[in-house]
Amino acid sequence: MKKIDYYKCKICGVKLKGSQRSLSAHLRTNHDLSFKEYYDNFYLTDGENICKYPSCSNETQFYKTSYRTFCLKHAKTYDEDWFNGKYGVEKGPDRYKEHKTKFKNAHKGKSSLDGFIERYGEEEGTKRYKLFLSRCSNSLDGFIERYGEEEGTRLYNDYIKNLSSIRKEQGNLDWFIERYGEEEGTKRYANRNQKISDSKIGTLTLDWFIERYGKEEGTKRYNKRLEKISKSKSGVFGLSWFIERYGEEEGTKRYNKRSLYFSKRGKGVKTKKWYIEKYGKNIGTKKYGEINEKRKESLKGCNTLPFYIKKYGEEIGTKRYKKWKSAVSWIDKSGFTLASKESMEIFFPLIDWILEKKICTLDEIYVGIPNSKEWTLKINSFEKWGFIYDFTIPKLNIIIEYNGEAFHPNPIWLEEDLEKWNAWKHPYSKKSANVIYSQNTKKIQYAKENGFNVLEIWSSTSHIKNIQKCKDFICSLGV
């Protein structure tokens, strides 16, 4: 606290009684000044009236005889930065930990059944606990008690709907940026998401329920949850389930929204940009990197001898591995590339599956690897070249075309990203997306005219999903 001289006026030198009241009265009467203006002229130091919260430059409020430490926005933040601003970097972290411990212990179990029994005894405590639950302002019983059964139920349902929309709006990145500014808002949003993910570790266990609701109520809730999980989930998230839960209009709307979301999954939803928008730049980039690393690890060692032996046994596994080894380099003797490595990451597992199911023999599959070749449909008997297809089983009239999006424009861009479609050029011929797409369409159409069933798969879809698509396509033809 700064020492102020109350015995003498610094403007005119008049001696006073030595109190803040007498000095204030003298300033108003003789100099037409407030105590704040007098303080600013003679006692204010640089930065004293600026909020001590990091990255905040707001002016603080003058109260009685000095300026407050924090502005109104951060006055009751009580986070780690607040304590560092108030007590300094050395003492701040310890004070913050002490504050968190006290707050947690002060509220621990107070509203649980055990908390009420501890304070009022078993009979009275149980009675008060039930009364407390019924009077909770946001519970269904609370609404019914205040407004009657019919009106209370209606108001409660409206409250739940509004609450979910408010929470959804308040939890997004735009809300944080609007409230705290771009830099601070993005930081808080990322921290909030990190805290949520950390808080879920170890939750929903029996100990967690007991700690939160008391022994009796916690055990009851935990068993109820286990019972729900053990029940069959058939029919959950169907249209009838949504209608039953939210009413016909709202339920249909929610069902359609969910269907639309799942129909778009795999189409750039969980890209790096998606992770950054959800978790912030630092955490989003980190999470995206971790998921990519996990995916690479899961694919590592898939084409090794131990992998084949583990999957098929020593004799068959060794035989299959040698066969794969002989075909792993899909370049012919002249050095001409037959098939892309990317496409063969899908076609090799598919060939294994076809041979395992005995759909056809290896000689009946045409694909661009050594000891085989891609299938060609000549346009007429006079032409030397025709249309070449990636994966063909002529016996079964099956063609599968793998389209790497560096060489084949994806028609879905016409709906989702027209700018990307217009900017696309073939890496070698420099032809536009419209020209290449027209050529691809003719190729597919020609195969269909010749009695083939054709499936197109795209590089933007994951290998696992593409392999499953191919299997489903072959099975759908009844082979």
C-alpha positions as CSV (number, residue, x, y, z in Angstrom):
1,M,0.0,0.0,0.0
2,K,1.4,3.4,-1.0
3,K,1.8,5.9,1.8
4,I,-0.2,9.1,1.2
5,D,0.4,12.3,3.2
6,Y,-3.0,13.3,4.6
7,Y,-1.6,16.1,6.9
8,K,-0.7,18.5,4.2
9,C,-2.1,19.5,0.8
10,K,0.5,19.2,-1.9
11,I,-1.2,22.0,-4.0
12,C,-1.5,24.9,-1.5
13,G,0.5,23.5,1.5
14,V,-2.4,23.9,4.0
15,K,-2.1,21.6,7.1
16,L,-5.0,19.1,7.6
17,K,-6.4,16.7,10.3
18,G,-4.6,13.7,8.8
19,S,-7.5,11.7,7.3
20,Q,-8.6,10.8,3.8
21,R,-12.0,12.4,4.4
22,S,-10.5,15.8,5.4
23,L,-8.2,15.8,2.4
24,S,-11.0,15.0,0.0
25,A,-13.2,17.7,1.5
26,H,-10.4,20.3,1.2
27,L,-9.8,19.3,-2.5
28,R,-13.5,19.6,-3.4
29,T,-14.0,22.9,-1.7
30,N,-10.8,24.8,-2.5
31,H,-9.4,23.2,-5.7
32,D,-12.5,21.6,-7.3
33,L,-10.7,18.3,-7.6
34,S,-11.6,14.7,-6.9
35,F,-9.3,12.5,-4.8
36,K,-8.6,10.4,-7.9
37,E,-7.4,13.4,-9.9
38,Y,-5.2,14.5,-6.9
39,Y,-3.8,11.0,-6.7
40,D,-3.1,10.9,-10.5
41,N,-1.1,14.2,-10.3
42,F,1.1,13.4,-7.2
43,Y,1.2,9.7,-6.5
44,L,0.5,7.7,-9.7
45,T,3.4,5.6,-11.0
46,D,3.9,4.2,-14.5
47,G,1.7,1.1,-15.2
48,E,0.0,1.3,-11.7
49,N,-3.5,1.8,-13.3
50,I,-3.1,-0.9,-15.9
51,C,-4.5,-4.4,-15.3
52,K,-1.9,-6.9,-14.1
53,Y,-3.4,-9.8,-16.0
54,P,-1.0,-11.0,-18.8
55,S,-1.8,-9.6,-22.3
56,C,-4.4,-7.2,-20.9
57,S,-4.0,-3.4,-21.3
58,N,-7.3,-2.2,-19.8
59,E,-7.3,0.6,-17.2
60,T,-8.3,-0.6,-13.7
61,Q,-10.9,1.1,-11.4
62,F,-9.8,3.6,-8.7
63,Y,-11.3,2.5,-5.4
64,K,-11.1,4.7,-2.2
65,T,-7.3,5.5,-2.1
66,S,-5.7,3.4,-4.9
67,Y,-6.2,1.6,-8.2
68,R,-7.4,-2.0,-8.2
69,T,-5.0,-4.7,-9.4
70,F,-7.2,-6.1,-12.1
71,C,-9.8,-4.6,-14.6
72,L,-13.5,-5.6,-14.3
73,K,-13.1,-8.3,-17.0
74,H,-10.4,-10.2,-15.1
75,A,-11.3,-9.2,-11.5
76,K,-12.7,-12.7,-10.7
77,T,-10.9,-14.9,-13.2
78,Y,-8.9,-16.7,-10.5
79,D,-6.8,-18.7,-13.0
80,E,-3.0,-19.2,-12.9
81,D,-2.3,-16.0,-14.8
82,W,-4.4,-14.0,-12.3
83,F,-2.4,-15.3,-9.4
84,N,0.9,-14.6,-11.2
85,G,-0.3,-11.0,-11.9
86,K,-1.3,-10.5,-8.2
87,Y,1.5,-12.2,-6.3
88,G,4.3,-12.4,-8.9
89,V,5.8,-15.3,-10.8
90,E,7.6,-16.8,-7.8
91,K,4.6,-16.9,-5.3
92,G,1.8,-17.0,-7.9
93,P,1.9,-20.7,-8.9
94,D,1.9,-21.9,-5.2
95,R,-1.0,-19.6,-4.3
96,Y,-2.9,-20.9,-7.3
97,K,-2.4,-24.5,-6.3
98,E,-3.5,-23.7,-2.7
99,H,-6.6,-21.9,-4.0
100,K,-7.6,-24.9,-6.2
101,T,-7.1,-27.4,-3.3
102,K,-9.2,-25.3,-0.9
103,F,-12.0,-24.8,-3.4
104,K,-12.1,-28.5,-4.3
105,N,-12.2,-29.6,-0.6
106,A,-14.8,-27.0,0.3
107,H,-17.3,-28.3,-2.2
108,K,-16.4,-32.0,-2.2
109,G,-19.5,-34.2,-1.5
110,K,-21.6,-31.3,-0.1
111,S,-24.5,-31.9,-2.4
112,S,-24.3,-35.8,-2.3
113,L,-26.5,-38.0,-0.1
114,D,-23.5,-38.8,2.2
115,G,-22.9,-35.0,2.6
116,F,-26.5,-34.4,3.8
117,I,-26.4,-37.4,6.2
118,E,-23.0,-36.2,7.6
119,R,-24.5,-32.8,8.4
120,Y,-28.1,-33.7,9.5
121,G,-28.1,-37.4,10.4
122,E,-29.5,-40.3,8.4
123,E,-33.2,-39.7,8.6
124,E,-33.2,-35.9,8.4
125,G,-30.3,-35.9,5.8
126,T,-32.2,-38.3,3.5
127,K,-35.3,-36.2,3.8
128,R,-33.4,-33.0,3.0
129,Y,-31.5,-34.6,0.1
130,K,-34.8,-35.6,-1.6
131,L,-36.2,-32.1,-1.0
132,F,-33.0,-30.6,-2.4
133,L,-33.3,-32.8,-5.6
134,S,-36.9,-31.8,-6.1
135,R,-36.1,-28.1,-5.7
136,C,-33.2,-28.0,-8.0
137,S,-34.1,-25.2,-10.3
138,N,-33.0,-27.1,-13.5
139,S,-34.5,-30.5,-12.7
140,L,-37.8,-31.8,-14.0
141,D,-39.2,-32.1,-10.5
142,G,-38.3,-28.5,-9.9
143,F,-40.2,-27.3,-12.9
144,I,-43.2,-29.5,-12.1
145,E,-43.3,-28.1,-8.5
146,R,-43.2,-24.5,-9.7
147,Y,-45.5,-24.7,-12.7
148,G,-47.6,-27.8,-12.4
149,E,-47.1,-31.2,-14.2
150,E,-48.2,-30.3,-17.7
151,E,-46.8,-26.8,-18.0
152,G,-43.6,-27.7,-16.0
153,T,-42.8,-30.7,-18.3
154,R,-43.3,-28.4,-21.4
155,L,-41.1,-25.7,-20.0
156,Y,-38.4,-28.2,-18.9
157,N,-38.2,-29.7,-22.5
158,D,-37.9,-26.1,-23.9
159,Y,-35.2,-25.4,-21.4
160,I,-33.2,-28.5,-22.3
161,K,-33.4,-27.6,-26.1
162,N,-32.3,-24.0,-25.5
163,L,-29.5,-25.1,-23.1
164,S,-28.0,-27.4,-25.7
165,S,-28.0,-24.7,-28.4
166,I,-26.5,-22.1,-26.0
167,R,-23.8,-24.5,-24.9
168,K,-23.0,-25.4,-28.5
169,E,-22.7,-21.8,-29.4
170,Q,-20.6,-20.9,-26.4
171,G,-18.2,-23.8,-26.9
172,N,-17.0,-23.0,-30.4
173,L,-13.8,-21.1,-31.6
174,D,-15.7,-18.1,-32.9
175,W,-17.3,-17.5,-29.4
176,F,-13.9,-17.5,-27.7
177,I,-12.4,-15.2,-30.3
178,E,-15.3,-12.7,-30.1
179,R,-15.0,-12.6,-26.3
180,Y,-11.2,-12.6,-25.7
181,G,-9.7,-11.5,-29.1
182,E,-8.1,-13.7,-31.7
183,E,-4.8,-14.6,-29.9
184,E,-6.2,-15.0,-26.4
185,G,-9.4,-16.6,-27.6
186,T,-7.6,-19.3,-29.6
187,K,-5.3,-20.0,-26.7
188,R,-8.2,-20.4,-24.2
189,Y,-10.2,-22.5,-26.7
190,A,-7.2,-24.9,-27.1
191,N,-6.7,-25.1,-23.3
192,R,-10.4,-25.7,-22.7
193,N,-10.4,-28.7,-25.2
194,Q,-7.2,-30.1,-23.6
195,K,-8.7,-29.8,-20.1
196,I,-11.9,-31.6,-21.3
197,S,-9.8,-34.5,-22.9
198,D,-7.7,-34.7,-19.7
199,S,-10.7,-34.7,-17.4
200,K,-12.2,-37.7,-19.2
201,I,-9.3,-39.9,-18.2
202,G,-10.4,-42.2,-15.3
203,T,-14.1,-41.0,-15.4
204,L,-17.2,-43.1,-15.4
205,T,-15.5,-45.7,-13.1
206,L,-17.1,-46.9,-9.9
207,D,-14.7,-44.8,-7.8
208,W,-15.5,-41.7,-9.9
209,F,-19.2,-42.1,-9.3
210,I,-18.8,-42.7,-5.6
211,E,-16.5,-39.6,-5.2
212,R,-19.0,-37.5,-7.1
213,Y,-22.4,-38.6,-5.7
214,G,-21.6,-40.4,-2.5
215,K,-21.4,-44.2,-1.9
216,E,-25.1,-45.2,-2.1
217,E,-26.1,-42.8,-5.0
218,G,-22.8,-43.3,-6.8
219,T,-23.1,-47.1,-6.8
220,K,-26.7,-46.9,-7.9
221,R,-25.8,-44.6,-10.9
222,Y,-22.9,-46.7,-11.9
223,N,-25.0,-49.9,-12.0
224,K,-27.7,-48.1,-13.9
225,R,-25.1,-47.0,-16.5
226,L,-23.7,-50.6,-16.8
227,E,-27.3,-51.9,-17.3
228,K,-27.8,-49.4,-20.1
229,I,-24.6,-50.4,-21.8
230,S,-25.3,-54.1,-21.6
231,K,-28.7,-53.6,-23.4
232,S,-28.7,-54.2,-27.1
233,K,-28.1,-51.0,-29.1
234,S,-30.3,-52.2,-32.0
235,G,-32.5,-49.4,-33.3
236,V,-30.4,-46.7,-31.6
237,F,-29.8,-43.6,-33.9
238,G,-32.4,-44.8,-36.3
239,L,-35.2,-42.4,-37.5
240,S,-37.8,-43.9,-35.0
241,W,-35.3,-43.5,-32.1
242,F,-34.8,-39.8,-32.9
243,I,-38.6,-39.2,-33.3
244,E,-39.3,-41.0,-30.0
245,R,-36.6,-38.9,-28.2
246,Y,-37.2,-35.4,-29.7
247,G,-40.6,-35.4,-31.3
248,E,-41.4,-35.9,-35.0
249,E,-40.3,-32.6,-36.4
250,E,-37.1,-32.1,-34.3
251,G,-36.2,-35.8,-34.5
252,T,-36.5,-36.0,-38.3
253,K,-34.3,-32.8,-38.5
254,R,-31.6,-34.3,-36.2
255,Y,-31.7,-37.6,-38.0
256,N,-31.2,-36.0,-41.4
257,K,-28.4,-33.8,-40.0
258,R,-26.6,-36.9,-38.6
259,S,-27.1,-38.8,-41.9
260,L,-25.6,-35.9,-43.9
261,Y,-22.6,-35.8,-41.5
262,F,-21.8,-39.5,-41.9
263,S,-22.3,-39.4,-45.7
264,K,-19.5,-36.7,-45.9
265,R,-17.1,-38.6,-43.6
266,G,-13.8,-39.4,-45.3
267,K,-14.3,-36.4,-47.7
268,G,-11.8,-34.1,-46.0
269,V,-13.7,-33.9,-42.7
270,K,-10.7,-35.0,-40.6
271,T,-8.0,-33.3,-42.5
272,K,-5.3,-31.2,-40.8
273,K,-7.5,-28.1,-41.3
274,W,-10.4,-29.9,-39.5
275,Y,-8.1,-30.7,-36.5
276,I,-6.8,-27.1,-36.3
277,E,-10.4,-25.6,-36.4
278,K,-11.5,-28.0,-33.6
279,Y,-8.5,-27.9,-31.2
280,G,-6.5,-24.8,-32.2
281,K,-3.3,-24.6,-34.2
282,N,-0.8,-26.1,-31.7
283,I,-3.0,-28.9,-30.3
284,G,-4.7,-29.6,-33.6
285,T,-1.4,-30.0,-35.5
286,K,-0.1,-32.3,-32.7
287,K,-3.2,-34.5,-32.7
288,Y,-3.1,-34.7,-36.5
289,G,0.5,-35.8,-36.4
290,E,-0.1,-38.4,-33.7
291,I,-3.0,-40.0,-35.7
292,N,-0.8,-40.1,-38.9
293,E,2.0,-41.7,-36.9
294,K,-0.4,-44.4,-35.5
295,R,-1.7,-45.1,-39.0
296,K,1.9,-45.5,-40.3
297,E,2.8,-47.8,-37.4
298,S,-0.3,-49.9,-38.0
299,L,0.7,-50.5,-41.7
300,K,4.4,-51.1,-40.8
301,G,5.5,-54.7,-41.2
302,C,2.4,-55.8,-43.1
303,N,4.4,-57.4,-46.0
304,T,7.2,-59.0,-44.0
305,L,7.9,-62.8,-43.7
306,P,6.9,-62.9,-40.0
307,F,3.6,-61.2,-40.9
308,Y,2.7,-63.8,-43.5
309,I,3.8,-66.7,-41.3
310,K,1.6,-65.4,-38.4
311,K,-1.4,-64.9,-40.7
312,Y,-1.2,-68.1,-42.8
313,G,1.1,-70.5,-40.9
314,E,4.8,-71.3,-41.8
315,E,4.3,-73.3,-45.0
316,I,1.6,-71.3,-46.7
317,G,2.9,-68.0,-45.3
318,T,6.4,-68.5,-46.7
319,K,4.9,-69.5,-50.1
320,R,2.6,-66.5,-50.2
321,Y,5.5,-64.2,-49.1
322,K,7.7,-65.5,-51.9
323,K,4.9,-64.9,-54.4
324,W,4.4,-61.4,-53.1
325,K,8.2,-60.8,-53.1
326,S,8.4,-61.7,-56.8
327,A,5.7,-59.2,-57.7
328,V,6.6,-56.4,-55.3
329,S,8.5,-54.4,-58.0
330,W,5.8,-53.7,-60.6
331,I,8.2,-52.5,-63.3
332,D,8.8,-54.7,-66.4
333,K,12.3,-55.6,-67.9
334,S,12.3,-52.6,-70.2
335,G,11.9,-50.3,-67.2
336,F,8.3,-49.3,-68.1
337,T,6.1,-48.6,-65.0
338,L,3.0,-50.9,-65.1
339,A,1.0,-49.8,-62.0
340,S,1.3,-47.2,-59.3
341,K,2.5,-48.3,-55.9
342,E,-0.4,-46.5,-54.4
343,S,-3.0,-48.6,-56.3
344,M,-1.1,-51.8,-55.5
345,E,-1.5,-51.1,-51.8
346,I,-5.2,-51.8,-52.4
347,F,-5.0,-54.5,-55.1
348,F,-2.4,-56.8,-53.4
349,P,-4.7,-57.3,-50.3
350,L,-7.7,-57.6,-52.7
351,I,-5.9,-60.4,-54.7
352,D,-5.1,-62.3,-51.5
353,W,-8.8,-62.1,-50.5
354,I,-10.0,-63.3,-53.9
355,L,-7.6,-66.2,-53.9
356,E,-8.6,-67.1,-50.3
357,K,-12.3,-67.0,-51.2
358,K,-11.5,-69.0,-54.4
359,I,-13.4,-66.5,-56.5
360,C,-10.9,-67.1,-59.4
361,T,-7.3,-68.0,-60.0
362,L,-4.3,-65.6,-60.1
363,D,-3.9,-66.2,-63.9
364,E,-7.5,-64.9,-64.4
365,I,-6.7,-61.5,-62.8
366,Y,-5.2,-58.8,-65.0
367,V,-3.3,-56.1,-63.1
368,G,-0.1,-54.1,-63.9
369,I,2.6,-56.2,-62.1
370,P,5.3,-58.5,-63.5
371,N,4.0,-61.8,-64.9
372,S,0.7,-60.2,-65.5
373,K,-0.6,-57.1,-67.5
374,E,-3.3,-54.6,-67.4
375,W,-6.4,-55.4,-69.5
376,T,-6.9,-53.5,-72.8
377,L,-10.1,-53.0,-74.7
378,K,-9.4,-52.0,-78.3
379,I,-11.7,-49.5,-79.8
380,N,-11.7,-51.4,-83.2
381,S,-9.6,-54.1,-84.9
382,F,-7.6,-51.5,-86.8
383,E,-6.4,-49.6,-83.7
384,K,-3.1,-50.7,-82.1
385,W,-4.0,-49.1,-78.7
386,G,-7.3,-49.0,-76.8
387,F,-8.5,-48.3,-73.2
388,I,-6.3,-49.8,-70.5
389,Y,-7.9,-50.7,-67.1
390,D,-6.1,-51.1,-63.7
391,F,-7.7,-54.2,-62.3
392,T,-9.8,-56.7,-64.4
393,I,-11.3,-60.1,-64.1
394,P,-12.6,-60.7,-67.7
395,K,-14.1,-64.1,-66.7
396,L,-16.5,-62.3,-64.2
397,N,-16.8,-59.0,-66.2
398,I,-15.3,-57.0,-63.3
399,I,-13.2,-53.8,-63.7
400,I,-11.9,-51.7,-60.9
401,E,-10.3,-48.3,-61.7
402,Y,-8.0,-46.6,-59.2
403,N,-8.0,-42.8,-59.7
404,G,-5.1,-41.0,-58.1
405,E,-6.3,-37.4,-57.8
406,A,-3.0,-36.0,-59.1
407,F,-3.8,-37.5,-62.5
408,H,-7.6,-37.9,-62.4
409,P,-9.9,-35.0,-61.3
410,N,-12.6,-36.0,-58.8
411,P,-16.1,-35.0,-59.9
412,I,-17.1,-34.4,-56.3
413,W,-15.1,-31.2,-56.5
414,L,-17.7,-29.8,-58.9
415,E,-20.1,-29.7,-55.9
416,E,-17.7,-29.2,-53.0
417,D,-14.7,-27.2,-54.4
418,L,-15.3,-25.7,-57.8
419,E,-12.2,-23.5,-57.4
420,K,-10.0,-26.6,-57.1
421,W,-11.6,-28.2,-60.2
422,N,-11.0,-25.1,-62.3
423,A,-7.3,-24.8,-61.1
424,W,-6.5,-28.5,-61.6
425,K,-4.1,-29.4,-64.4
426,H,-2.6,-32.8,-65.5
427,P,1.0,-32.9,-64.2
428,Y,2.4,-33.9,-67.6
429,S,0.0,-33.0,-70.4
430,K,-1.2,-29.8,-68.6
431,K,-4.8,-30.6,-69.8
432,S,-7.7,-29.2,-67.8
433,A,-10.0,-31.1,-65.4
434,N,-12.8,-30.9,-68.0
435,V,-10.7,-32.6,-70.7
436,I,-9.3,-35.4,-68.6
437,Y,-12.7,-36.1,-66.9
438,S,-14.3,-36.3,-70.4
439,Q,-11.6,-38.9,-71.4
440,N,-12.1,-40.9,-68.2
441,T,-15.9,-40.9,-68.7
442,K,-15.5,-42.3,-72.3
443,K,-13.2,-45.0,-71.0
444,I,-15.7,-46.1,-68.2
445,Q,-18.6,-45.9,-70.6
446,Y,-16.8,-48.1,-73.2
447,A,-16.2,-50.8,-70.6
448,K,-19.9,-50.8,-69.6
449,E,-20.9,-51.0,-73.3
450,N,-18.8,-54.1,-73.6
451,G,-20.6,-55.8,-70.7
452,F,-18.3,-55.0,-67.8
453,N,-19.3,-54.0,-64.3
454,V,-17.1,-51.0,-63.3
455,L,-16.2,-49.6,-59.9
456,E,-14.2,-46.4,-59.5
457,I,-12.2,-45.7,-56.3
458,W,-10.3,-42.5,-55.4
459,S,-7.1,-41.7,-53.6
460,S,-8.8,-39.3,-51.2
461,T,-10.6,-42.3,-49.6
462,S,-8.5,-44.3,-47.1
463,H,-7.0,-47.6,-48.3
464,I,-9.0,-49.6,-45.8
465,K,-12.3,-48.2,-47.0
466,N,-11.3,-48.7,-50.7
467,I,-10.4,-52.3,-50.1
468,Q,-13.8,-52.9,-48.4
469,K,-15.6,-51.1,-51.3
470,C,-13.9,-53.5,-53.7
471,K,-14.9,-56.5,-51.7
472,D,-18.5,-55.3,-51.3
473,F,-18.6,-54.6,-55.1
474,I,-17.5,-58.1,-56.0
475,C,-19.9,-59.7,-53.5
476,S,-22.8,-57.6,-54.8
477,L,-22.4,-59.2,-58.2
478,G,-23.1,-62.6,-56.7
479,V,-19.8,-64.2,-57.5
